[in-house]
Amino acid sequence: MSYILGNAVITDGYSTLMKNGALEISDRKIAKIGKTEQVKKKGVKFYDLKGRLVLPGLLNGHHHLYSALATGLAPIGPTENFQQILENLWWHLDQSLDIETCYYSALSGLLQSIQFGVTTVFDHHASMNVISQSLNSLKIAFLETNLKGLLCYEISDRMGKEAVKEQLEENIRFYEEHKGNSQIQGLMGLHANFTLSNESMSLIAQQKPSDMPIHIHCGEDKADFDFCVAHGKAGPVDRLHAFGLLDRNSLLAHCIHLSEKDYDLITSVKPVVISNPESNANNNVGMMNTDRIHDYVLGTDGMTGNILGTLRSLFLLRNGKIENPLDILFRRPANVIQRFFPQAGTLKERFDADIAVTDYVPVTPISLDNLFYHLIFGVQGQKMYMTIANGTILWEKGEFKTLNEGKIRQEVHEAVHKLYTVYHE
Ligand SMILES: [Zn+2]
């Protein structure tokens, strides 16, 4: 099946921007990119985008799909500090999930991601009373929606030693079963340094396949930093490094409370740093130091599925000052996605057709030099006009095209009832 998206402003976000451009999509790939009159041809369905701005499908570098059904859920106790936010909301929620509510949380979160043009999600999963096979329930939601994902289960000491072993096994099982998969792969999920004893860290280091990257909350709150110092390390990155867990493909979320040695390790090893500005503001944990960390991608940390909205928040939180915003949103994500899915992450011929068509028609001059401002003030983090993953049009003009939204919403509604009943017991 082939079709053409034409009469559009097409950009990969960092190296090219073409006006009156078109994309031919064929057999799940981008077959051709060029001027509309060159690409348009008889017999192939043509979508006239009427001047809309077309972007690569976006990356959410750190998500918690398990939290997608928590909107408006009241914590069970005070949330005055970071530890209380975890204990009285997130940890209580993840202990209330079963295999079915894991699936519906993931599906709900992915539906929202699609609406905002996100086609790749790096998820960090927790469901402490259902560990084994839990990642498969998320995988089903990814397969149904067509999105790409890196999945992991967050290992934490909070449920005891036996649970740590089961969490470790779930990560390794999923990783081994999905090596080289073109849509879903596994990582080693760690909650954070401060919830992992030296004994647990050693066990993870011993059992982790050497080429399996980690995904961890790193220096999110000062408590994480203090824990590492109390355990004889310079900080959270240094502790990961000391256990042999840090490498170029490590996903480090937050990176706010770090030591000089931690920054030096990030500079030399170059792991993937994911900043989550809306979550950090919400939890009042501080902001990542962008004078020390220049190369990063954005995540939502479970707050929303909206990455362009997150970029806009970052812009406002930093009083209009972000260095190299197009690198953060496009160049670096393309590079990171291609480590796992070599033919994805950008708009190029023969690459996977993962595409976000904004519902924005630029009426003022647009170029790579001012694209960022068109995104912040024009697109504004609104829902997309069209979202395409692996060549399939998932979302168009406010409707899901491959999923029965009404039926899903009804099932989700029932899952929410079950989840909230357990949560409040
Ligand atoms: Zn997180």
Residues whose N, C-alpha, C, O or C-beta is under 5 A from the ligand:
A	BS01	ZN	D301
